[in-house]
């Protein structure tokens, strides 16, 4: 086990997920259902499944596309999404 990669993945995902829509959805589900352990179990299973899909997809894609191209593509996607959100927000402010 490469512990450096393990802890890098844990820390990156922990910080990225903190306060995001998934955590807010879990918070809402617990407050509505009053069943924290059931929500926790379902959430763990869902996040595990989504992560497994990401790992399998990432492993398959990197067999055909070099990681540097994937990082560049991801950067352009994030910039594009940020630009769209920025212009939408700007448009709402200008109304």
C-alpha positions in Angstrom: 0.0 0.0 0.0 1.4 3.4 -1.0 0.4 5.4 2.1 1.4 8.7 0.6 -1.1 8.3 -2.2 -3.7 7.0 0.2 -3.4 10.0 2.5 -3.2 12.4 -0.5 -6.5 11.0 -1.9 -8.2 11.1 1.6 -7.1 14.7 2.3 -8.0 16.0 -1.2 -11.4 14.4 -1.2 -12.1 15.3 2.4 -11.4 19.0 1.9 -13.2 19.0 -1.5 -16.4 17.4 -0.1 -16.5 19.5 3.0 -19.5 21.8 2.8 -20.5 20.7 -0.7 -24.0 19.8 -1.9 -23.5 16.2 -0.9 -22.9 17.1 2.7 -25.9 19.5 2.6 -28.1 16.7 1.1 -27.0 14.3 3.9 -27.7 17.0 6.5 -31.2 17.6 5.1 -32.0 13.8 4.9 -31.0 13.3 8.5 -33.1 16.3 9.7 -36.1 15.1 7.8 -35.9 11.4 8.5 -34.4 11.4 12.0 -32.6 8.2 11.0 -28.9 9.2 11.0 -27.4 5.7 10.8 -29.6 4.7 7.8 -28.6 8.0 6.0 -25.0 7.4 6.9 -25.1 3.8 5.6 -26.8 4.8 2.4 -24.5 7.8 1.9 -21.4 5.6 2.4 -22.6 3.1 -0.1 -23.5 5.8 -2.7 -20.1 7.6 -2.3 -18.3 4.3 -2.5 -20.1 3.4 -5.7 -19.5 6.8 -7.3 -15.8 6.7 -6.3 -15.5 3.1 -7.7 -16.9 4.3 -11.0 -14.4 7.2 -11.0 -11.5 4.9 -10.3 -12.5 2.4 -12.9 -13.1 5.1 -15.5 -9.9 6.9 -14.6 -7.9 3.7 -14.9 -9.5 2.9 -18.3 -9.0 6.4 -19.7 -5.4 6.7 -18.7 -4.6 3.6 -20.7 -5.4 5.6 -23.9 -4.9 9.3 -23.0 -1.8 10.6 -21.2 -2.4 12.1 -17.8 -1.0 15.5 -18.8 -3.7 15.7 -21.5 -6.4 14.8 -18.9 -5.2 17.5 -16.5 -5.2 20.0 -19.3 -8.7 18.9 -20.3 -9.9 19.1 -16.7 -8.4 22.6 -16.4 -10.3 23.8 -19.5 -13.5 22.2 -18.3 -13.3 23.9 -14.9 -12.4 27.3 -16.5 -15.3 26.9 -18.9 -17.8 26.0 -16.1 -16.4 28.9 -14.0 -16.9 31.3 -17.0 -20.5 30.1 -17.5 -21.4 30.5 -13.8 -19.6 33.9 -13.8 -21.6 35.2 -16.8 -24.9 33.9 -15.4 -24.2 35.6 -12.1 -23.2 38.8 -13.8 -26.3 38.7 -15.9 -28.5 38.3 -12.8 -26.7 41.2 -11.1 -27.2 43.5 -14.1 -31.0 42.9 -14.2 
